Amino acid sequence: MNERLSGRLASHSFLALPFALWAALFIVLPLFFVLWTGLTDGAGHFTLEHLSTVLQIEYLRALGLSATLALLSTFICLVLAYPLCLILRERKERRGLLVFMLFLLPLWMNSLLTTMAWQTIMEKHGIINMLLSALELPEVHLINTPAAIVIGMVYNFLPYMVLPLYVSISRIDESIIEAARDLGANHFQTLRRVLLPLSLPGIVSGSTMVFIPALTTFVISALLGGNKVLLVGNIIEQEFTAAYDWQLGSALSMVLMVFIILNILLEAFTDSGEQGRKGRP
């Protein structure tokens, strides 16, 4: 028995070897170089100068704007995705599957192309203003504004909210909802006291999957915000590719890593709490 168990463990370790090598080369090693570059000077000596530079007002303003737009995009994605997932839960036939696939379409297309399409739609002489002019309504100025960036984020990242949220909601036992209704709960009470608490892991997971790429994006903000709206992702990209200040770019990346780690810890805490509730008698 012991020999069989040790053989299985050895085979599992062998199968995990390719992923371990991949993780070491493309996850651990790049993170090490980011930390090393952000915490050392040109001579390789330890310094906190670059982290202190991050505390300057222009970088803090860009970081605050990035976090604000990311939170707003995450909230809008949640507001759009939750009713959709409730509808899909009730309708599991072919029509519901069609609606679900339509919301996943952005995942199948290049995000750069979809963002450029939105650029064409929202520009001064774009489709939106053409329709408004045809209806004799005043034109709107969307391109190169934070609103345009939020629209691009919501469109590109909405599927990342729909997928985990739909999985979480679809796993809720129908008998629990029927029991709540039998006890006199209306639709709002059932949503607030039953559906929302039970789907909390999906909400946290979807919010994490939307917030992190929205916080770190630079392509969407570059195309839809132009040079008028600079997010922290655009500053990092410019420090690496234009200014060649890798130390400052790495220091800014380390600040973003703090936000990412906090989101991962929040998701892990939510998952552990859910497992603890399931394990109770």
Buried (B, 14 or more C-beta within 10 A) or exposed (E): EEEEEEEEEEEEEEEEEEEEEEEEEEEEEEEEEBBEBBBBEEEEEEBEEBBEBBEEEEBEEBBEBBBEBBBBBBBBBBEBBBEBBBEBBEBEEEEBEEEBEEBEEBBEEEBEEBBBBBBEBBBEEBEBBEEEEEEEEEEEEBBBBBBBBBBBBBBBBBBBBBBBBBBBBEEBEEEEBEEBBEEEBEEEEBBEEBBEEBBBBBBBBBBBBBBBBBBBBBBBBBBBBBEEBBBBBBBBBBBBEEEEBBBBBBBBBBBBBEBBEEBEEBBEEBEEEBEEEEEEE
